[in-house]
Amino acid sequence: MDKLLIALDLPTGGEALQLADTLRGSVGGFKIGNQLFTAEGPVIVRTLAAKGDRVFLDLKFHDIPNTVARAVAAATSLGAWMMNVHAAGGLKMLEAAADAARKTATEEGRPMPRVIAVTVLTSMNAQNIAQTGIGGTVIEQVSRLARLAQRAGLDGVVASPQETSVIRALCGEEFDIVTPGIRGGAAATAKDDQERTMTAKEAIEAGASYIVVGRPVIAAPDPREAAERIADEIRSARR
Ligand code: C5P
């Protein structure tokens, strides 16, 4: 199931590779985040990419345009299929990111990676964003940054389930929306630290291009069976 991405939120490369081996064929790719990348380095990305896996490198780059461009170029050379940057880095930084991905992929004869943006972290509420000097509601800021990412030529955004339908309406059908925070339905496990959740089916019906699922699969007694149940639920969605 192409639309189902699994967050390999595990402490070691060994455990991550083992889980990937278990799930390969049932899921659409694997997300590698800051914990695993910081602990194990780029070898984990290279290893999965060499096995033909789609790797979403979730390192949320946010720096001056030149530095982000170099980081995006490095991630492209590693074989990442998708990567992300913070939209709050501004138009120039976003354009530099999109440009670097295009240039590196062309020079190295690789498929173009998808570069997507984080808008507002889902851990932030109206009060938190006001403390950083940003007025208005969270959804206004999310919408503003999604449009900025699109204007810069990025491929999409990461969005919470609650934001997905608004962004889909705002940015059109071609824009990738990657939605974590999946619980309930076939992912009926503990809520963990996720607050405003949706089922996989609801998220796809709200307009998600991909969903990211971690603990409901990782912590399941049989991760492959858990992933297949979620994949079946996605297939049942009306889109
Ligand atoms: O275990 P769970 O399904 O909650 O994992 C969701 C994954 O998506 C985690 O890697 C988490 O860091 C990530 N994520 C998220 N919410 C965001 C952005 C990323 O849960 N807004």
py3Dmol code that shows the C-alpha trace and the ligand (Angstrom):
import py3Dmol

protein = """\
ATOM      1  CA  MET A   1       0.000   0.000   0.000  1.00  0.00           C
ATOM      2  CA  ASP A   2       1.793   3.046  -1.384  1.00  0.00           C
ATOM      3  CA  LYS A   3       0.030   5.551   0.851  1.00  0.00           C
ATOM      4  CA  LEU A   4       1.104   3.940   4.127  1.00  0.00           C
ATOM      5  CA  LEU A   5       4.439   5.149   5.515  1.00  0.00           C
ATOM      6  CA  ILE A   6       5.810   3.591   8.690  1.00  0.00           C
ATOM      7  CA  ALA A   7       7.791   5.696  11.191  1.00  0.00           C
ATOM      8  CA  LEU A   8      10.841   3.646  12.161  1.00  0.00           C
ATOM      9  CA  ASP A   9      10.964   5.253  15.600  1.00  0.00           C
ATOM     10  CA  LEU A  10      13.368   2.724  17.085  1.00  0.00           C
ATOM     11  CA  PRO A  11      16.619   3.270  18.973  1.00  0.00           C
ATOM     12  CA  THR A  12      18.945   1.180  16.835  1.00  0.00           C
ATOM     13  CA  GLY A  13      19.577   0.567  13.156  1.00  0.00           C
ATOM     14  CA  GLY A  14      19.393  -3.186  13.751  1.00  0.00           C
ATOM     15  CA  GLU A  15      15.849  -2.995  15.068  1.00  0.00           C
ATOM     16  CA  ALA A  16      14.812  -0.565  12.325  1.00  0.00           C
ATOM     17  CA  LEU A  17      16.181  -2.773   9.541  1.00  0.00           C
ATOM     18  CA  GLN A  18      14.548  -5.832  11.033  1.00  0.00           C
ATOM     19  CA  LEU A  19      11.156  -4.087  11.171  1.00  0.00           C
ATOM     20  CA  ALA A  20      11.610  -2.871   7.592  1.00  0.00           C
ATOM     21  CA  ASP A  21      12.352  -6.456   6.493  1.00  0.00           C
ATOM     22  CA  THR A  22       9.137  -7.593   8.208  1.00  0.00           C
ATOM     23  CA  LEU A  23       6.979  -4.902   6.585  1.00  0.00           C
ATOM     24  CA  ARG A  24       8.506  -4.671   3.092  1.00  0.00           C
ATOM     25  CA  GLY A  25       5.862  -5.337   0.446  1.00  0.00           C
ATOM     26  CA  SER A  26       2.951  -4.366   2.707  1.00  0.00           C
ATOM     27  CA  VAL A  27       3.763  -0.671   3.098  1.00  0.00           C
ATOM     28  CA  GLY A  28       4.748   2.279   0.907  1.00  0.00           C
ATOM     29  CA  GLY A  29       7.904   3.402   2.675  1.00  0.00           C
ATOM     30  CA  PHE A  30       9.688   4.181   5.909  1.00  0.00           C
ATOM     31  CA  LYS A  31      10.185   7.407   7.818  1.00  0.00           C
ATOM     32  CA  ILE A  32      13.515   7.986   9.522  1.00  0.00           C
ATOM     33  CA  GLY A  33      13.527  10.737  12.103  1.00  0.00           C
ATOM     34  CA  ASN A  34      16.009  12.642  14.199  1.00  0.00           C
ATOM     35  CA  GLN A  35      16.497   9.970  16.854  1.00  0.00           C
ATOM     36  CA  LEU A  36      17.498   7.129  14.565  1.00  0.00           C
ATOM     37  CA  PHE A  37      19.457   9.336  12.172  1.00  0.00           C
ATOM     38  CA  THR A  38      21.418  10.963  14.985  1.00  0.00           C
ATOM     39  CA  ALA A  39      22.171   7.596  16.574  1.00  0.00           C
ATOM     40  CA  GLU A  40      22.987   5.602  13.448  1.00  0.00           C
ATOM     41  CA  GLY A  41      23.794   8.094  10.711  1.00  0.00           C
ATOM     42  CA  PRO A  42      23.257   7.952   6.945  1.00  0.00           C
ATOM     43  CA  VAL A  43      24.029   4.245   6.578  1.00  0.00           C
ATOM     44  CA  ILE A  44      20.465   3.382   7.542  1.00  0.00           C
ATOM     45  CA  VAL A  45      19.112   5.516   4.673  1.00  0.00           C
ATOM     46  CA  ARG A  46      21.596   4.020   2.204  1.00  0.00           C
ATOM     47  CA  THR A  47      20.798   0.497   3.330  1.00  0.00           C
ATOM     48  CA  LEU A  48      17.039   0.879   2.953  1.00  0.00           C
ATOM     49  CA  ALA A  49      17.338   2.763  -0.349  1.00  0.00           C
ATOM     50  CA  ALA A  50      19.614   0.000  -1.680  1.00  0.00           C
ATOM     51  CA  LYS A  51      16.847  -2.509  -0.888  1.00  0.00           C
ATOM     52  CA  GLY A  52      14.491  -0.430  -3.006  1.00  0.00           C
ATOM     53  CA  ASP A  53      12.592   1.128  -0.095  1.00  0.00           C
ATOM     54  CA  ARG A  54      11.162   4.628  -0.248  1.00  0.00           C
ATOM     55  CA  VAL A  55      12.751   6.579   2.612  1.00  0.00           C
ATOM     56  CA  PHE A  56      11.177   9.719   4.032  1.00  0.00           C
ATOM     57  CA  LEU A  57      14.048  11.507   5.794  1.00  0.00           C
ATOM     58  CA  ASP A  58      12.264  13.505   8.495  1.00  0.00           C
ATOM     59  CA  LEU A  59      15.027  15.841   9.698  1.00  0.00           C
ATOM     60  CA  LYS A  60      13.057  19.111   9.345  1.00  0.00           C
ATOM     61  CA  PHE A  61      15.878  21.303   8.031  1.00  0.00           C
ATOM     62  CA  HIS A  62      15.650  24.963   9.113  1.00  0.00           C
ATOM     63  CA  ASP A  63      18.698  27.182   8.553  1.00  0.00           C
ATOM     64  CA  ILE A  64      20.000  29.844   6.170  1.00  0.00           C
ATOM     65  CA  PRO A  65      19.201  29.045   2.507  1.00  0.00           C
ATOM     66  CA  ASN A  66      22.738  27.972   1.559  1.00  0.00           C
ATOM     67  CA  THR A  67      23.004  25.524   4.457  1.00  0.00           C
ATOM     68  CA  VAL A  68      19.569  24.032   3.834  1.00  0.00           C
ATOM     69  CA  ALA A  69      20.352  23.694   0.120  1.00  0.00           C
ATOM     70  CA  ARG A  70      23.483  21.703   0.990  1.00  0.00           C
ATOM     71  CA  ALA A  71      21.616  19.505   3.434  1.00  0.00           C
ATOM     72  CA  VAL A  72      18.901  18.814   0.833  1.00  0.00           C
ATOM     73  CA  ALA A  73      21.566  18.040  -1.764  1.00  0.00           C
ATOM     74  CA  ALA A  74      23.209  15.587   0.654  1.00  0.00           C
ATOM     75  CA  ALA A  75      19.881  13.903   1.430  1.00  0.00           C
ATOM     76  CA  THR A  76      19.165  13.606  -2.302  1.00  0.00           C
ATOM     77  CA  SER A  77      22.580  11.992  -2.877  1.00  0.00           C
ATOM     78  CA  LEU A  78      21.841   9.551  -0.059  1.00  0.00           C
ATOM     79  CA  GLY A  79      18.807   8.316  -1.954  1.00  0.00           C
ATOM     80  CA  ALA A  80      16.020   9.805   0.179  1.00  0.00           C
ATOM     81  CA  TRP A  81      12.659   9.620  -1.598  1.00  0.00           C
ATOM     82  CA  MET A  82      11.107  12.356   0.521  1.00  0.00           C
ATOM     83  CA  MET A  83      12.543  14.922   2.948  1.00  0.00           C
ATOM     84  CA  ASN A  84      11.279  17.943   4.827  1.00  0.00           C
ATOM     85  CA  VAL A  85      12.194  21.484   5.818  1.00  0.00           C
ATOM     86  CA  HIS A  86      10.480  24.069   8.056  1.00  0.00           C
ATOM     87  CA  ALA A  87       8.310  26.439   6.028  1.00  0.00           C
ATOM     88  CA  ALA A  88       9.064  29.100   8.680  1.00  0.00           C
ATOM     89  CA  GLY A  89      12.563  29.316   7.144  1.00  0.00           C
ATOM     90  CA  GLY A  90      11.028  31.629   4.546  1.00  0.00           C
ATOM     91  CA  LEU A  91      10.563  31.791   0.786  1.00  0.00           C
ATOM     92  CA  LYS A  92      14.254  32.008  -0.114  1.00  0.00           C
ATOM     93  CA  MET A  93      15.124  29.010   2.019  1.00  0.00           C
ATOM     94  CA  LEU A  94      12.256  26.987   0.542  1.00  0.00           C
ATOM     95  CA  GLU A  95      13.227  27.906  -3.025  1.00  0.00           C
ATOM     96  CA  ALA A  96      16.843  26.985  -2.283  1.00  0.00           C
ATOM     97  CA  ALA A  97      15.676  23.600  -0.992  1.00  0.00           C
ATOM     98  CA  ALA A  98      13.531  22.856  -4.052  1.00  0.00           C
ATOM     99  CA  ASP A  99      16.332  23.995  -6.347  1.00  0.00           C
ATOM    100  CA  ALA A 100      18.995  21.898  -4.652  1.00  0.00           C
ATOM    101  CA  ALA A 101      16.863  18.745  -4.874  1.00  0.00           C
ATOM    102  CA  ARG A 102      16.222  19.318  -8.581  1.00  0.00           C
ATOM    103  CA  LYS A 103      19.838  20.107  -9.382  1.00  0.00           C
ATOM    104  CA  THR A 104      21.334  17.214  -7.437  1.00  0.00           C
ATOM    105  CA  ALA A 105      18.850  14.671  -8.786  1.00  0.00           C
ATOM    106  CA  THR A 106      19.510  15.820 -12.353  1.00  0.00           C
ATOM    107  CA  GLU A 107      23.295  15.837 -11.954  1.00  0.00           C
ATOM    108  CA  GLU A 108      23.333  12.379 -10.401  1.00  0.00           C
ATOM    109  CA  GLY A 109      20.643  10.867 -12.627  1.00  0.00           C
ATOM    110  CA  ARG A 110      18.406  10.069  -9.660  1.00  0.00           C
ATOM    111  CA  PRO A 111      14.638  10.292  -9.428  1.00  0.00           C
ATOM    112  CA  MET A 112      13.539  13.659  -8.083  1.00  0.00           C
ATOM    113  CA  PRO A 113      12.936  13.449  -4.324  1.00  0.00           C
ATOM    114  CA  ARG A 114       9.825  15.014  -2.850  1.00  0.00           C
ATOM    115  CA  VAL A 115      10.649  18.020  -0.683  1.00  0.00           C
ATOM    116  CA  ILE A 116       7.835  18.886   1.675  1.00  0.00           C
ATOM    117  CA  ALA A 117       7.413  21.471   4.436  1.00  0.00           C
ATOM    118  CA  VAL A 118       6.462  21.403   8.081  1.00  0.00           C
ATOM    119  CA  THR A 119       4.056  24.289   8.693  1.00  0.00           C
ATOM    120  CA  VAL A 120       3.231  24.580  12.416  1.00  0.00           C
ATOM    121  CA  LEU A 121       4.331  21.751  14.685  1.00  0.00           C
ATOM    122  CA  THR A 122       1.288  19.931  16.019  1.00  0.00           C
ATOM    123  CA  SER A 123       2.662  20.385  19.525  1.00  0.00           C
ATOM    124  CA  MET A 124       1.945  24.136  19.185  1.00  0.00           C
ATOM    125  CA  ASN A 125      -1.405  25.728  20.083  1.00  0.00           C
ATOM    126  CA  ALA A 126      -2.636  29.319  19.627  1.00  0.00           C
ATOM    127  CA  GLN A 127      -0.984  30.404  22.885  1.00  0.00           C
ATOM    128  CA  ASN A 128       2.376  28.840  21.975  1.00  0.00           C
ATOM    129  CA  ILE A 129       2.471  30.479  18.549  1.00  0.00           C
ATOM    130  CA  ALA A 130       1.458  33.841  20.071  1.00  0.00           C
ATOM    131  CA  GLN A 131       4.461  33.513  22.405  1.00  0.00           C
ATOM    132  CA  THR A 132       6.694  33.303  19.328  1.00  0.00           C
ATOM    133  CA  GLY A 133       5.239  36.582  18.050  1.00  0.00           C
ATOM    134  CA  ILE A 134       2.794  35.145  15.498  1.00  0.00           C
ATOM    135  CA  GLY A 135      -0.765  36.466  15.612  1.00  0.00           C
ATOM    136  CA  GLY A 136      -3.922  34.735  14.428  1.00  0.00           C
ATOM    137  CA  THR A 137      -5.077  31.163  14.726  1.00  0.00           C
ATOM    138  CA  VAL A 138      -3.045  28.016  14.144  1.00  0.00           C
ATOM    139  CA  ILE A 139      -4.989  27.145  10.997  1.00  0.00           C
ATOM    140  CA  GLU A 140      -4.364  30.636   9.571  1.00  0.00           C
ATOM    141  CA  GLN A 141      -0.635  30.193  10.099  1.00  0.00           C
ATOM    142  CA  VAL A 142      -0.720  26.645   8.712  1.00  0.00           C
ATOM    143  CA  SER A 143      -2.569  27.892   5.619  1.00  0.00           C
ATOM    144  CA  ARG A 144      -0.157  30.805   5.120  1.00  0.00           C
ATOM    145  CA  LEU A 145       2.877  28.530   5.320  1.00  0.00           C
ATOM    146  CA  ALA A 146       1.339  25.838   3.095  1.00  0.00           C
ATOM    147  CA  ARG A 147       0.766  28.476   0.394  1.00  0.00           C
ATOM    148  CA  LEU A 148       4.313  29.757   0.839  1.00  0.00           C
ATOM    149  CA  ALA A 149       5.705  26.229   0.416  1.00  0.00           C
ATOM    150  CA  GLN A 150       3.628  25.763  -2.729  1.00  0.00           C
ATOM    151  CA  ARG A 151       4.757  29.124  -4.135  1.00  0.00           C
ATOM    152  CA  ALA A 152       8.384  28.100  -3.546  1.00  0.00           C
ATOM    153  CA  GLY A 153       7.865  24.979  -5.666  1.00  0.00           C
ATOM    154  CA  LEU A 154       7.829  22.431  -2.860  1.00  0.00           C
ATOM    155  CA  ASP A 155       5.896  19.215  -3.335  1.00  0.00           C
ATOM    156  CA  GLY A 156       3.701  19.357  -0.258  1.00  0.00           C
ATOM    157  CA  VAL A 157       3.431  19.615   3.498  1.00  0.00           C
ATOM    158  CA  VAL A 158       3.159  17.548   6.639  1.00  0.00           C
ATOM    159  CA  ALA A 159      -0.241  18.216   8.188  1.00  0.00           C
ATOM    160  CA  SER A 160      -2.222  17.070  11.209  1.00  0.00           C
ATOM    161  CA  PRO A 161      -5.497  15.260  10.469  1.00  0.00           C
ATOM    162  CA  GLN A 162      -7.451  18.434  11.365  1.00  0.00           C
ATOM    163  CA  GLU A 163      -5.549  20.538   8.840  1.00  0.00           C
ATOM    164  CA  THR A 164      -5.636  18.093   5.946  1.00  0.00           C
ATOM    165  CA  SER A 165      -8.959  19.035   4.338  1.00  0.00           C
ATOM    166  CA  VAL A 166      -8.277  22.790   4.605  1.00  0.00           C
ATOM    167  CA  ILE A 167      -4.890  22.406   2.908  1.00  0.00           C
ATOM    168  CA  ARG A 168      -6.302  20.100   0.243  1.00  0.00           C
ATOM    169  CA  ALA A 169      -8.924  22.722  -0.627  1.00  0.00           C
ATOM    170  CA  LEU A 170      -6.342  25.519  -0.571  1.00  0.00           C
ATOM    171  CA  CYS A 171      -3.471  23.907  -2.470  1.00  0.00           C
ATOM    172  CA  GLY A 172      -5.224  21.625  -4.950  1.00  0.00           C
ATOM    173  CA  GLU A 173      -5.042  17.960  -5.839  1.00  0.00           C
ATOM    174  CA  GLU A 174      -1.410  17.800  -6.927  1.00  0.00           C
ATOM    175  CA  PHE A 175       0.031  18.903  -3.579  1.00  0.00           C
ATOM    176  CA  ASP A 176       1.320  16.105  -1.315  1.00  0.00           C
ATOM    177  CA  ILE A 177      -0.196  16.047   2.163  1.00  0.00           C
ATOM    178  CA  VAL A 178       1.513  13.713   4.611  1.00  0.00           C
ATOM    179  CA  THR A 179      -0.576  13.083   7.717  1.00  0.00           C
ATOM    180  CA  PRO A 180       0.581  11.554  11.018  1.00  0.00           C
ATOM    181  CA  GLY A 181      -1.581  11.298  14.158  1.00  0.00           C
ATOM    182  CA  ILE A 182      -3.436   8.195  12.986  1.00  0.00           C
ATOM    183  CA  ARG A 183      -5.379   6.322  15.678  1.00  0.00           C
ATOM    184  CA  GLY A 184      -8.590   4.329  15.927  1.00  0.00           C
ATOM    185  CA  GLY A 185     -10.101   2.072  13.273  1.00  0.00           C
ATOM    186  CA  ALA A 186      -7.450  -0.423  12.197  1.00  0.00           C
ATOM    187  CA  ALA A 187      -4.929   1.545  14.282  1.00  0.00           C
ATOM    188  CA  ALA A 188      -6.964   1.083  17.457  1.00  0.00           C
ATOM    189  CA  THR A 189      -4.150   1.238  19.969  1.00  0.00           C
ATOM    190  CA  ALA A 190      -3.325   3.641  22.790  1.00  0.00           C
ATOM    191  CA  LYS A 191      -3.552   7.313  21.866  1.00  0.00           C
ATOM    192  CA  ASP A 192      -0.014   7.788  23.235  1.00  0.00           C
ATOM    193  CA  ASP A 193       0.833  11.497  23.042  1.00  0.00           C
ATOM    194  CA  GLN A 194      -1.349  12.153  19.980  1.00  0.00           C
ATOM    195  CA  GLU A 195      -4.291  14.426  20.699  1.00  0.00           C
ATOM    196  CA  ARG A 196      -6.390  15.262  17.654  1.00  0.00           C
ATOM    197  CA  THR A 197      -6.362  11.962  15.805  1.00  0.00           C
ATOM    198  CA  MET A 198      -8.182  10.410  12.851  1.00  0.00           C
ATOM    199  CA  THR A 199      -8.407   6.888  11.496  1.00  0.00           C
ATOM    200  CA  ALA A 200      -6.414   6.045   8.375  1.00  0.00           C
ATOM    201  CA  LYS A 201      -9.621   5.976   6.340  1.00  0.00           C
ATOM    202  CA  GLU A 202     -10.765   9.370   7.627  1.00  0.00           C
ATOM    203  CA  ALA A 203      -7.368  10.934   6.918  1.00  0.00           C
ATOM    204  CA  ILE A 204      -7.350   9.656   3.326  1.00  0.00           C
ATOM    205  CA  GLU A 205     -10.944  10.813   2.844  1.00  0.00           C
ATOM    206  CA  ALA A 206      -9.959  14.245   4.229  1.00  0.00           C
ATOM    207  CA  GLY A 207      -7.358  14.459   1.448  1.00  0.00           C
ATOM    208  CA  ALA A 208      -4.128  12.931   2.772  1.00  0.00           C
ATOM    209  CA  SER A 209      -1.767  11.681   0.049  1.00  0.00           C
ATOM    210  CA  TYR A 210       0.182   9.593   2.576  1.00  0.00           C
ATOM    211  CA  ILE A 211      -0.307   8.699   6.205  1.00  0.00           C
ATOM    212  CA  VAL A 212       2.518   8.112   8.682  1.00  0.00           C
ATOM    213  CA  VAL A 213       1.961   5.472  11.340  1.00  0.00           C
ATOM    214  CA  GLY A 214       4.401   4.572  14.096  1.00  0.00           C
ATOM    215  CA  ARG A 215       3.430   2.941  17.361  1.00  0.00           C
ATOM    216  CA  PRO A 216       0.184   1.259  16.215  1.00  0.00           C
ATOM    217  CA  VAL A 217       2.403  -0.864  13.932  1.00  0.00           C
ATOM    218  CA  ILE A 218       5.737  -0.919  15.769  1.00  0.00           C
ATOM    219  CA  ALA A 219       4.232  -1.888  19.119  1.00  0.00           C
ATOM    220  CA  ALA A 220       1.756  -4.412  17.686  1.00  0.00           C
ATOM    221  CA  PRO A 221       2.299  -8.081  18.568  1.00  0.00           C
ATOM    222  CA  ASP A 222       2.379  -8.791  14.814  1.00  0.00           C
ATOM    223  CA  PRO A 223       3.522  -5.590  13.012  1.00  0.00           C
ATOM    224  CA  ARG A 224       2.951  -6.980   9.522  1.00  0.00           C
ATOM    225  CA  GLU A 225      -0.592  -7.987  10.310  1.00  0.00           C
ATOM    226  CA  ALA A 226      -1.211  -4.559  11.894  1.00  0.00           C
ATOM    227  CA  ALA A 227       0.163  -2.797   8.796  1.00  0.00           C
ATOM    228  CA  GLU A 228      -1.958  -4.946   6.500  1.00  0.00           C
ATOM    229  CA  ARG A 229      -5.105  -4.122   8.449  1.00  0.00           C
ATOM    230  CA  ILE A 230      -4.361  -0.411   8.087  1.00  0.00           C
ATOM    231  CA  ALA A 231      -3.589  -0.882   4.381  1.00  0.00           C
ATOM    232  CA  ASP A 232      -6.972  -2.605   3.923  1.00  0.00           C
ATOM    233  CA  GLU A 233      -8.679   0.270   5.679  1.00  0.00           C
ATOM    234  CA  ILE A 234      -6.964   2.753   3.328  1.00  0.00           C
ATOM    235  CA  ARG A 235      -8.185   0.732   0.334  1.00  0.00           C
ATOM    236  CA  SER A 236     -11.735   1.055   1.649  1.00  0.00           C
ATOM    237  CA  ALA A 237     -11.531   4.873   1.705  1.00  0.00           C
ATOM    238  CA  ARG A 238     -13.594   6.877  -0.782  1.00  0.00           C
ATOM    239  CA  ARG A 239     -11.257   9.234  -2.661  1.00  0.00           C
TER     240      ARG A 239
END
"""
ligand_1 = """\
21
C5P
O 3.687 6.475 16.800
P 2.904 7.457 15.996
O 1.956 6.839 15.015
O 2.279 8.527 16.854
O 4.060 8.155 15.120
C 3.808 9.245 14.294
C 5.115 9.714 13.698
O 4.870 10.930 13.025
C 6.204 10.009 14.718
O 7.459 9.743 14.071
C 6.043 11.471 14.983
O 7.249 12.086 15.375
C 5.630 11.968 13.612
N 4.902 13.216 13.611
C 3.762 13.433 14.337
N 3.122 14.620 14.279
C 3.610 15.583 13.506
C 4.761 15.396 12.760
C 5.402 14.182 12.839
O 3.291 12.536 15.018
N 2.962 16.705 13.418
"""
view = py3Dmol.view(width=600, height=400)
view.addModel(protein, "pdb")
view.setStyle({"model": 0}, {"cartoon": {"style": "trace"}})
view.addModel(ligand_1, "xyz")
view.setStyle({"model": 1}, {"stick": {}})
view.zoomTo()
view.show()
